[in-house]
Amino acid sequence: MDLAKKLGLDDIELNYGTVKTLGPFIALVLLFILATAINPAFLSAGNLRNVFARTAFIGIIAVGSTFVIIAGGIDLSVGSMAAFISGVMIIVMNAAAANFGVGVTTVVIGIITSLVLGFLAGAFNGLFITKGGIEPFIVTLGTMGIFRSLVTYLADGGTLSLDFGVRATYRPVYYQLILGIPVPVIVFGIIAILSTIILNKTSFGRYCLAIGSNYEVAKYSAINVPKVRTITFILQGLCVAVATILYVPRLGAASASTGLMWELEAIAAVIIGGTALKGGAGRIWGTIVGAIILTLIGNILNLTDLVSPYLNGTVQGLIIIGAVMFQRSGSN
């Protein structure tokens, strides 16, 4: 320790830790400056509302992914799950409209359907992983294909469209402003606050961190590891359901392309925010910043002709690789 102090290595370690913690915030500020310099219209109220509303979808899903990854898991099925839930929601609401009309009752039925499906899909993933003893990567890779195939089947290879009257009733869930703030952003904020409390102030949050940090030690420390890991996937499913509830009134349709690459964006947001991909460490606020960063990158690509917006996936992939390399360089 004395030698480290003489060489100044302890200061280097402290500075690295500070940079690692504040890195997402620094990147976010730099992106805001870059976006403003590229196109002053970036700071318009309409554009900022769109940015943060778009962030809400991925951010909510990424919050669920944070719990899964902290506990040492991964979920590749979230985008396909969102597509499947969207499709079933639309089918159910269209059917309900025939009996209950196009009012609020039909919308509520659709919302309940989404939450139930999210719970069941998350439980399906979690139980196959914990009870079946199969790696999360394999299970969620399988369900990614299953969910995407099911929505393609339900849509007969085309698109499922929400009844026009129901959509008119449902539209405010996405387009309504409360004190100038879009509803999806408010819901995202509530979920972020609740998730922060769960992760930092409850035994469940501590168990997630313990399991991700050392699975074997957690198993012999009176922690019900299968139960906790299953709950993380259920939380993920519920987060996907909430994001879907907010997303459906935006387009009023679902198809095989709905939610495409959302799993990449969710994982990227979690990793950019500082959550360790191997588990055992993470923070909700970092995930929130990570989700905003990803949305800003897409928005910047749309505001400039220098890089094609079709390269958004390439940029996200490079960010994931870079973020993981940054994490590993700090642990060596």
PyMOL commands that set and color helices and strands:
alter all, ss='L'
color gray80, all
select helices_A, chain A and resi 2-7+9-38+40-43+45-70+78-100+104-130+136-154+164-170+172-175+183-201+203-213+215-219+225-251+262-272+284-303+309-331
alter helices_A, ss='H'
color red, helices_A
select strands_A, chain A and resi 159-161+177-178+181-182+253-255
alter strands_A, ss='S'
color yellow, strands_A
deselect
rebuild
show_as cartoon
